[in-house]
Amino acid sequence: MTCTTGVVCPHCGWPDGAEPFQVVSRHSTAAGRTVWTRCACGSLQVRVVDDRGSRVLSRSRPAGAQSNSASR
């Protein structure tokens, strides 16, 4: 998974601030909530929801995508 500071998914352009395509799971933490979501393109995302709002902390490549190192 890669770290993200963007406002849209780098794979499909879905806005990070929009409702997630699919919620996979939710977990309460001492600092707020951790929400695992799946983007419309299939990318798995880790979002944190706290008193500052919701933001994507990390995301994977879309399902079926391969890295450059996998093709070597």
Number of C-alpha atoms within 10 A of each C-alpha: 12 9 12 15 11 12 14 15 20 14 15 13 12 17 14 19 12 10 11 18 13 13 14 13 11 14 10 11 11 6 10 15 15 20 21 20 22 21 23 16 15 18 20 21 27 20 21 23 16 14 8 8 10 17 20 23 16 16 21 17 18 16 11 7 11 10 8 7 6 6 6 5
